[in-house]
Amino acid sequence: MDYLIELKNWLFSLGEEHGVNPLFLACLYLTSKVFFFSLLGWVLKNLRDKKPITLPLLFACLCFSVPYVYIIIFGYNISIWIYLFIACVFSYGAFTIWKKVTTKPSVVNIPADQAP
């Protein structure tokens, strides 16, 4: 139990040192990922239905980036490697979204005599 208290104190001291509230950041992170995956599902549904995907894709990108933008705007005394990490996360996220949206699901052909 002492380790958890020490961890909490350390996280809050980091928050005070860098101007970022750790609880608010965690809430932003968790809720943004829930919205991100929901909107990504909407994008995939629109792709299957041959509907426009621009608006849900923009909202998905916005939801993905909210916690990182919070750190960039309100954080101070933050190491350069944090900004590099955020750039890598954005790049990887953009690549992953692009791959999910552009790949077509494979259809497995089952012979008629083996169909259920």
Backbone as CSV, one residue per row, in Angstrom:
resi,resn,N_x,N_y,N_z,CA_x,CA_y,CA_z,C_x,C_y,C_z
1,MET,0.832,-1.195,0.000,0.000,0.000,0.000,0.877,1.260,0.000
2,ASP,2.003,1.182,0.673,2.903,2.338,0.706,3.426,2.676,-0.691
3,TYR,3.625,1.641,-1.512,4.114,1.877,-2.872,3.100,2.670,-3.694
4,LEU,1.832,2.373,-3.515,0.798,3.106,-4.250,0.740,4.564,-3.822
5,ILE,0.895,4.804,-2.538,0.895,6.182,-2.038,2.106,6.932,-2.569
6,GLU,3.265,6.266,-2.582,4.471,6.888,-3.125,4.318,7.177,-4.620
7,LEU,3.704,6.239,-5.352,3.476,6.447,-6.773,2.551,7.635,-7.004
8,LYS,1.470,7.719,-6.238,0.534,8.837,-6.359,1.236,10.156,-6.064
9,ASN,2.025,10.202,-4.983,2.748,11.428,-4.641,3.743,11.818,-5.737
10,TRP,4.418,10.823,-6.305,5.379,11.098,-7.370,4.676,11.650,-8.610
11,LEU,3.537,11.034,-8.987,2.798,11.524,-10.157,2.298,12.949,-9.965
12,PHE,1.786,13.240,-8.774,1.296,14.593,-8.537,2.439,15.599,-8.453
13,SER,3.603,15.184,-7.970,4.750,16.101,-7.971,5.203,16.386,-9.399
14,LEU,5.128,15.371,-10.272,5.441,15.604,-11.684,4.438,16.555,-12.312
15,GLY,3.164,16.393,-11.953,2.131,17.286,-12.464,2.371,18.719,-12.067
16,GLU,2.758,18.938,-10.819,3.042,20.302,-10.354,4.287,20.863,-11.025
17,GLU,5.279,20.007,-11.233,6.535,20.454,-11.842,6.356,20.837,-13.314
18,HIS,5.428,20.154,-13.996,5.264,20.377,-15.431,3.956,21.060,-15.801
19,GLY,3.142,21.424,-14.844,1.918,22.168,-15.110,0.794,21.350,-15.718
20,VAL,0.820,20.034,-15.513,-0.190,19.146,-16.077,-0.824,18.357,-14.938
21,ASN,-2.148,18.353,-14.880,-2.859,17.592,-13.859,-2.914,16.126,-14.291
22,PRO,-2.281,15.210,-13.527,-2.226,13.807,-13.957,-3.602,13.138,-14.030
23,LEU,-4.508,13.467,-13.113,-5.845,12.860,-13.163,-6.625,13.343,-14.379
24,PHE,-6.538,14.629,-14.655,-7.227,15.177,-15.828,-6.645,14.591,-17.107
25,LEU,-5.328,14.447,-17.152,-4.678,13.861,-18.321,-5.114,12.411,-18.510
26,ALA,-5.184,11.646,-17.427,-5.623,10.246,-17.523,-7.069,10.165,-18.002
27,CYS,-7.932,11.035,-17.488,-9.335,11.053,-17.940,-9.430,11.430,-19.417
28,LEU,-8.664,12.432,-19.821,-8.640,12.809,-21.235,-8.178,11.648,-22.101
29,TYR,-7.146,10.969,-21.651,-6.583,9.877,-22.432,-7.595,8.741,-22.588
30,LEU,-8.182,8.314,-21.482,-9.110,7.183,-21.546,-10.359,7.509,-22.357
31,THR,-10.956,8.668,-22.121,-12.173,9.008,-22.860,-11.872,9.262,-24.340
32,SER,-10.719,9.838,-24.626,-10.403,10.091,-26.034,-10.218,8.796,-26.799
33,LYS,-9.657,7.789,-26.167,-9.467,6.515,-26.865,-10.797,5.799,-27.093
34,VAL,-11.729,5.910,-26.152,-13.054,5.321,-26.352,-13.744,5.982,-27.541
35,PHE,-13.718,7.312,-27.582,-14.322,8.022,-28.705,-13.582,7.731,-30.008
36,PHE,-12.266,7.623,-29.941,-11.471,7.347,-31.136,-11.881,6.026,-31.775
37,PHE,-11.954,4.961,-30.972,-12.309,3.657,-31.528,-13.762,3.615,-31.989
38,SER,-14.639,4.330,-31.305,-16.033,4.398,-31.757,-16.125,5.101,-33.108
39,LEU,-15.429,6.206,-33.245,-15.448,6.938,-34.508,-14.744,6.167,-35.618
40,LEU,-13.719,5.428,-35.273,-13.056,4.601,-36.268,-13.999,3.504,-36.772
41,GLY,-14.825,2.979,-35.880,-15.848,2.029,-36.301,-16.845,2.674,-37.250
42,TRP,-17.192,3.920,-36.978,-18.099,4.671,-37.857,-17.471,4.850,-39.240
43,VAL,-16.170,5.129,-39.263,-15.457,5.272,-40.542,-15.530,3.967,-41.326
44,LEU,-15.258,2.855,-40.658,-15.283,1.573,-41.353,-16.687,1.225,-41.837
45,LYS,-17.701,1.561,-41.044,-19.089,1.333,-41.458,-19.414,2.165,-42.698
46,ASN,-18.989,3.423,-42.690,-19.229,4.281,-43.855,-18.480,3.774,-45.086
47,LEU,-17.297,3.228,-44.882,-16.561,2.668,-46.019,-17.319,1.497,-46.631
48,ARG,-17.836,0.619,-45.768,-18.596,-0.524,-46.274,-19.871,-0.084,-46.986
49,ASP,-20.502,0.982,-46.491,-21.753,1.471,-47.073,-21.521,2.453,-48.227
50,LYS,-20.250,2.683,-48.572,-19.887,3.609,-49.663,-20.373,5.030,-49.385
51,LYS,-20.280,5.445,-48.122,-20.647,6.800,-47.713,-19.364,7.600,-47.475
52,PRO,-19.458,8.938,-47.391,-18.266,9.757,-47.135,-17.666,9.463,-45.759
53,ILE,-16.346,9.478,-45.692,-15.660,9.181,-44.435,-14.903,10.378,-43.874
54,THR,-14.958,11.510,-44.522,-14.140,12.652,-44.129,-14.471,13.146,-42.728
55,LEU,-15.725,13.401,-42.453,-16.118,13.953,-41.152,-15.810,13.003,-39.996
56,PRO,-16.212,11.731,-40.053,-15.873,10.862,-38.923,-14.374,10.639,-38.778
57,LEU,-13.636,10.649,-39.881,-12.188,10.483,-39.799,-11.531,11.693,-39.148
58,LEU,-12.021,12.893,-39.466,-11.495,14.097,-38.814,-11.791,14.091,-37.319
59,PHE,-13.011,13.682,-36.945,-13.345,13.590,-35.520,-12.498,12.534,-34.821
60,ALA,-12.233,11.422,-35.484,-11.394,10.373,-34.898,-9.975,10.895,-34.661
61,CYS,-9.447,11.629,-35.626,-8.102,12.205,-35.466,-8.077,13.230,-34.342
62,LEU,-9.123,14.019,-34.241,-9.214,14.998,-33.165,-9.256,14.314,-31.808
63,CYS,-10.064,13.275,-31.674,-10.151,12.547,-30.407,-8.824,11.887,-30.055
64,PHE,-8.124,11.386,-31.066,-6.840,10.745,-30.824,-5.823,11.725,-30.245
65,SER,-5.881,12.975,-30.681,-4.829,13.924,-30.335,-5.117,14.791,-29.110
66,VAL,-6.300,14.730,-28.541,-6.671,15.631,-27.438,-5.708,15.571,-26.246
67,PRO,-5.366,14.404,-25.685,-4.473,14.428,-24.519,-3.081,14.964,-24.828
68,TYR,-2.600,14.710,-26.042,-1.267,15.178,-26.404,-1.255,16.698,-26.624
69,VAL,-2.323,17.204,-27.172,-2.428,18.655,-27.351,-2.496,19.335,-25.983
70,TYR,-3.169,18.689,-25.025,-3.214,19.226,-23.655,-1.799,19.355,-23.088
71,ILE,-0.974,18.342,-23.279,0.404,18.397,-22.781,1.180,19.494,-23.501
72,ILE,1.014,19.596,-24.803,1.766,20.590,-25.577,1.365,22.008,-25.172
73,ILE,0.070,22.247,-24.962,-0.397,23.604,-24.656,-0.111,23.994,-23.209
74,PHE,-0.444,23.135,-22.259,-0.382,23.524,-20.850,0.878,23.070,-20.129
75,GLY,1.645,22.190,-20.718,2.851,21.713,-20.062,4.014,22.679,-20.212
76,TYR,4.882,22.674,-19.229,6.116,23.456,-19.305,7.224,22.659,-18.641
77,ASN,8.457,23.011,-18.926,9.635,22.278,-18.451,9.581,20.815,-18.874
78,ILE,9.076,20.554,-20.051,8.953,19.182,-20.530,10.142,18.880,-21.442
79,SER,10.720,17.701,-21.250,11.897,17.291,-22.023,11.567,17.168,-23.502
80,ILE,12.590,17.338,-24.311,12.411,17.242,-25.755,11.996,15.839,-26.162
81,TRP,12.405,14.824,-25.404,12.051,13.457,-25.780,10.553,13.214,-25.653
82,ILE,9.864,13.958,-24.802,8.405,13.845,-24.703,7.769,14.345,-25.996
83,TYR,8.263,15.464,-26.496,7.740,15.983,-27.764,8.055,15.023,-28.916
84,LEU,9.231,14.408,-28.901,9.560,13.412,-29.915,8.649,12.193,-29.809
85,PHE,8.353,11.787,-28.571,7.437,10.667,-28.356,6.045,10.999,-28.890
86,ILE,5.565,12.211,-28.618,4.255,12.629,-29.112,4.250,12.634,-30.642
87,ALA,5.322,13.098,-31.247,5.412,13.085,-32.716,5.379,11.652,-33.245
88,CYS,6.056,10.743,-32.559,6.039,9.336,-32.976,4.642,8.736,-32.808
89,VAL,3.963,9.071,-31.720,2.605,8.568,-31.496,1.672,9.080,-32.582
90,PHE,1.769,10.365,-32.924,0.946,10.920,-34.005,1.246,10.220,-35.333
91,SER,2.516,10.035,-35.625,2.902,9.392,-36.886,2.391,7.957,-36.938
92,TYR,2.588,7.220,-35.864,2.128,5.828,-35.830,0.603,5.762,-35.905
93,GLY,-0.075,6.665,-35.205,-1.539,6.697,-35.254,-2.049,6.997,-36.650
94,ALA,-1.433,7.949,-37.313,-1.842,8.281,-38.679,-1.599,7.094,-39.613
95,PHE,-0.457,6.437,-39.452,-0.160,5.273,-40.282,-1.149,4.142,-40.025
96,THR,-1.475,3.889,-38.769,-2.407,2.821,-38.417,-3.798,3.096,-38.971
97,ILE,-4.255,4.333,-38.825,-5.575,4.691,-39.368,-5.564,4.526,-40.885
98,TRP,-4.515,4.984,-41.531,-4.426,4.864,-42.983,-4.459,3.400,-43.408
99,LYS,-3.737,2.535,-42.696,-3.729,1.116,-43.038,-5.102,0.486,-42.817
100,LYS,-5.776,0.820,-41.719,-7.100,0.249,-41.449,-8.118,0.684,-42.488
101,VAL,-8.034,1.926,-42.892,-9.016,2.461,-43.830,-8.763,1.960,-45.252
102,THR,-7.514,1.793,-45.630,-7.221,1.447,-47.017,-7.191,-0.050,-47.290
103,THR,-7.026,-0.890,-46.281,-7.001,-2.330,-46.538,-8.418,-2.870,-46.596
104,LYS,-8.608,-3.770,-47.512,-9.920,-4.408,-47.645,-9.888,-5.719,-46.868
105,PRO,-10.987,-6.049,-46.191,-11.000,-7.327,-45.484,-10.965,-8.488,-46.471
106,SER,-10.219,-9.511,-46.093,-10.122,-10.659,-46.979,-11.357,-11.541,-46.816
107,VAL,-11.814,-12.059,-47.918,-12.975,-12.931,-47.923,-12.482,-14.351,-48.130
108,VAL,-12.886,-15.218,-47.227,-12.475,-16.609,-47.324,-13.528,-17.360,-48.128
109,ASN,-13.103,-17.997,-49.178,-14.020,-18.789,-50.002,-14.100,-20.205,-49.451
110,ILE,-15.282,-20.598,-49.052,-15.522,-21.941,-48.550,-16.227,-22.730,-49.645
111,PRO,-15.698,-23.879,-49.978,-16.366,-24.691,-50.995,-17.794,-25.015,-50.570
112,ALA,-18.687,-25.143,-51.542,-20.106,-25.373,-51.271,-20.342,-26.657,-50.489
113,ASP,-19.515,-27.673,-50.716,-19.743,-28.930,-50.007,-19.312,-28.870,-48.542
114,GLN,-18.529,-27.860,-48.140,-18.092,-27.709,-46.750,-18.842,-26.619,-46.004
115,ALA,-19.734,-25.913,-46.658,-20.496,-24.834,-46.024,-21.441,-25.424,-44.981
116,PRO,-21.668,-24.694,-43.886,-22.538,-25.229,-42.815,-23.979,-25.318,-43.216
